[in-house]
Amino acid sequence: MKKSYDVLIVGIGGQGTILASNVLGDACVIEGRHVRGAETHGMSQRGGSVETHIRIDGKFGSLIAPGSADLLIAFDMLEAVRYRHFLKDGGTMIVNREMIVPTSVFSAKLPVPQLDDVAVELKSGSAKVVLMNATDIAAKAGSPLAANIVLLGAASHELPLSVASLEEAVRRNVPQKTIAINEQAFALGREAL
């Protein structure tokens, strides 16, 4: 019987997936809850895929089994397609409406996927899908680099963590000079839903 709340965060190297997972883990620590986490980011420095597994109240293992994640937070639409099989039936996807097309598509002369086609594909399953322009929202907060925190703000409606714990975890994990921008990004992400 599953007793954890499982979150998979996916993106491309440099988008802030590791920071986002650190914020979630720290929010769990603030609340005195068990948390397990794992990350894979082999070629992330070269724009490769990054995934982080966060198991809130998880006590037995760090990795989320396919078909069991409660929430998928995707910083890129193609990464959402790649990892959606991790979601349980009826799970939720919060996805940045942005797409970084892999170099292999161009080198193999394949057709470039279109945002609208990928959106239709994402919505074809049983998951609740929330597409948002997190990068644009982050720019309004003061930096497009805060898109990861915008997505966490949006995800806060689904997460079994208090808003206060998440906000404090954001303050603890972002660089000091960017705290105000990230606080605003988190708030705007919450308001967007």
C-alpha positions, 0 to 999 in steps of 0.5 A: 500500500502506497503511503507516500506522495510522489512527485517527479520533476523533469526538465533539461539541464540548466532549467532548475530541476535540482533547485526545485527538488531541493525546495520540496525536500527542504519544505518537508524537513521544515514540516518534520516529514520524511522525504526521499529523493533521487536525481539523474542528470548525466548529460544535463550540462549539455542540455540533456534530460534531468529527472528528480524523484521526491517521495513525501512521507516516503520511507522505503526507497527513493525512486518512483515506480512508473505508473505511481507518481501523484504529480509530474512537474515538467519544465519542458513539454517534450520532457512531460511526454517522455516521463508521463508514464510515471504518472498514476491514473488520474495524476496531475501534470503541471507543465511549462508551455515551452519546448526545447527541440533536441538536436537529434531532430534536426540532425536526422531531418525529422519534422519539428514537433509543434507546441499545439500538437504536443499539448494535444498529446499530453491531454490525451491520457487520464491525467489532469494537465495544466499548461502554463507559460511559466517563463513569461510569468517568471519574467514578470516577477523579475527573471525568466530564470525563476520559471522553476519557482513559478511551477512550484507555486502552481504545484503548491495547490496539489502538494501536501505541504503548507504554503508557508513551508514552501515559501520558507524553503524557497527563501532558504534555497535560492541565492540571497540576491534573488529572494524577492524575485523568487518570492514573487515568482512563487506567488504569481505561480499560485495565482496563475491557477 
